[in-house]
């Protein structure tokens, strides 16, 4: 997934890839070399990531995400 924008890098993967952690109730979507989305229907599953990786939240999502965890 991370090499999809760089044709000279191999291997290439065309499609979508979701990693699912059923124990922690997390779904990770690595969309390309720029980042990933992490979702859950359980706020507590995301709380530790929110605290430890807060600086990585994109500015256009920050206000909404901060409201969820406030």
Secondary structure, DSSP 8 states (H G I E B T S, - for coil): -TTTT-TTSSS---S--EEEETTTTEEEEEEETTEEEEE-S-HHHHHHHHHHTGGGS-HHHHHHHHHHH-
